[in-house]
Amino acid sequence: MKNTRRSFLKKTGAAITISTIMPYIWVKKSLAANKDIILGHQNHRYRVIEGWGLLDASKNPVNDCHEMVEDAKGRLFMLTNETRNNMLIYDRSGKLLDSWGTSYPGGHGLTISTEGEEQFLIITDTDRNQVIKTDLKGREIFTLDYPKEIIHYNKSEEFKPTETAINPINGDIYVADGYGMNFITQYDYNGKYIRHFGGTGDTKETFKCCHGILVDTRDPKHSTLIITDRSHMCLKRFTLEGKYLSTTSVPGSFICRPVLKGKNMYAAVYRSTSESLANSGYITIFNEHDQVISTPGGTAPKYIDTVLQEQKKDHSFTGFLHPHDVCIDSDESIYVPQWASKKTYPIKLERI
């Protein structure tokens, strides 16, 4: 598969040997160069918070910082594929509150769900070829293996799920097999198979790296699915039953997953087609009409005859290497975990 994280790692060398102090050195240098810099456009502008979330890498190391979510208590759960502590739990000041997890070598996707007064995490692991539901302390509730109901799968290794989404109304789980066979599989809240759709292809109903997925609840009467078709550089909208509705093109941008906050949708972009893979990425913010209104770390969005023009990285900010996800807190600050980024910790952008 072209233009995927795995193909990039294969080309550049997946194992990067650095000392435990390198994250500190690189982050301090990069953020010092960007001190007091303001990112973003229009009324969505942000200040980079220097040194947020930095930890002692000899005690709490990270590898790829893949995804991040906020729980009802305002705690920030960050998933890394470093098995000495797969889950790092921060407060908003960047203080480490707790850590757990040693069995998720391919920890990639992280979703939080609310069931009554309890909350749970859904982890996708591309190495374990599984989806895992846990409580907030890391106790595993159940796992989902490859969907045997789909005849195209012959073995577990073909299933490399990248993301999940939860329907908050009934708890249904949608699994995106973005590094595998590109099917979207729907389960009920207990993990019982309901249906599937998609698959690998170039049609409007299929995908080339369905990396991220979101249940869009902004219209409470007509909730839909928004799915990243990353290699096709677009977002595709489907009904909750898997019927294709529309496509939103994002020229030049490889979006990882969409995240809702209020009326807006946020996403991390790890590269642009015209940029070097070694240093690229920015954040994209869409309004309720799926129009880009701000691009922190990237060039200003420009439309010609309602068509979004290709965006690029703003090289005046060197803090972004490969943004993989965004987490937006109640103050609308953005936290950005990154992969293949010199084992650095997340970056915080404070809304101004």
Number of C-alpha atoms within 10 A of each C-alpha: 12 10 16 16 14 12 13 15 13 10 8 11 9 12 9 12 7 10 10 16 11 14 21 18 11 16 23 17 13 15 19 15 14 18 15 13 14 18 25 24 18 9 10 15 17 22 20 22 17 18 17 18 20 19 18 11 18 10 10 17 21 28 21 23 30 26 29 26 22 20 16 11 7 13 16 24 25 25 28 32 26 22 18 18 20 25 29 22 21 19 16 17 10 17 13 17 12 13 18 17 20 14 15 24 17 24 30 24 28 26 20 22 19 14 12 6 6 10 14 20 24 24 26 29 24 26 16 19 22 24 26 20 23 17 15 17 13 16 13 14 13 13 14 16 16 20 19 12 12 13 7 12 15 12 12 15 14 16 27 26 34 31 30 27 26 23 20 13 10 10 17 20 24 26 27 32 29 28 22 24 22 26 25 24 22 25 18 16 15 11 17 12 17 14 15 18 16 22 22 18 13 11 10 14 19 19 26 26 31 34 29 28 28 24 24 21 17 16 10 9 7 10 16 22 24 25 27 30 29 24 19 20 20 20 24 22 24 18 16 18 13 18 14 17 14 14 18 17 19 21 17 20 27 27 33 27 29 24 22 19 13 11 12 17 22 24 26 28 28 25 25 23 16 13 13 10 16 13 18 25 32 31 26 26 23 18 14 12 9 14 20 20 18 24 28 25 26 25 18 19 19 15 12 7 6 8 13 16 15 17 21 23 27 18 14 12 21 19 25 26 22 25 29 26 31 30 24 22 18 10 9 16 19 23 24 26 27 28 25 22 21 19 25 26 27 26 25 25 23 19 18 13
